Amino acid sequence: MRKNYDFSKGKKNPYAKGLKKQVTIRLDAPTVDYFKALAEETGIPYQTLINLYLRECAFKNKRPRLDWVSA
């Protein structure tokens, strides 16, 4: 290995826009438990499963159903 490398002619990563973005999200315990159980079944990390589900919702333009009940 060299002691020094010259990156002056390096190029930006063309795939950088496709990288994931870290966010903080608060989920209720039953939701997390559901995805953790699903992760055990599938062998896929639960955070990946949540991301896959949310990506599908965004791709299909799914909207949550909000039924307001008056008191």
C-alpha positions in Angstrom: 0.0 0.0 0.0 1.1 3.5 -0.7 1.5 6.0 2.1 -0.3 8.7 0.1 -2.9 8.7 -2.6 -3.8 11.4 -5.1 -7.6 12.0 -5.2 -7.3 15.3 -7.1 -8.6 13.7 -10.3 -11.3 11.7 -8.5 -15.0 11.8 -9.6 -18.1 12.1 -7.4 -20.1 8.9 -6.8 -22.8 8.9 -9.5 -25.0 6.7 -7.2 -24.8 9.0 -4.2 -28.3 10.3 -4.7 -29.6 6.8 -4.4 -28.1 6.3 -1.0 -30.3 6.0 2.1 -30.9 9.0 4.4 -30.9 8.5 8.1 -34.0 9.8 9.9 -35.5 9.5 13.3 -39.0 8.1 13.4 -41.2 7.2 16.4 -43.3 4.0 15.9 -45.6 2.4 18.4 -44.4 -0.8 20.1 -46.9 -3.2 18.3 -45.7 -1.9 14.9 -42.1 -2.5 15.8 -42.9 -5.9 17.2 -44.8 -6.9 14.1 -41.8 -6.0 11.8 -39.4 -7.7 14.2 -41.4 -10.9 14.1 -41.6 -10.7 10.3 -37.8 -10.2 10.3 -37.4 -13.4 12.2 -39.5 -15.3 9.7 -37.8 -13.8 6.6 -34.3 -13.3 7.7 -34.5 -9.7 6.5 -33.6 -6.9 9.1 -36.8 -5.3 10.4 -35.6 -1.8 9.4 -35.2 -3.0 5.8 -38.7 -4.5 5.9 -40.1 -1.1 7.1 -38.2 0.7 4.3 -39.5 -1.8 1.7 -43.1 -1.3 2.9 -42.8 2.5 2.9 -41.2 2.4 -0.5 -44.0 0.3 -1.9 -46.6 2.8 -0.4 -44.8 5.7 -2.0 -44.5 3.9 -5.3 -48.2 3.0 -5.4 -49.1 6.5 -4.0 -51.0 4.8 -1.1 -52.6 7.2 1.3 -53.6 6.4 4.9 -57.3 6.1 5.5 -58.3 8.6 8.1 -61.8 8.1 9.5 -62.5 10.7 12.1 -65.0 9.8 14.7 -66.8 12.7 16.4 -67.1 12.4 20.2 
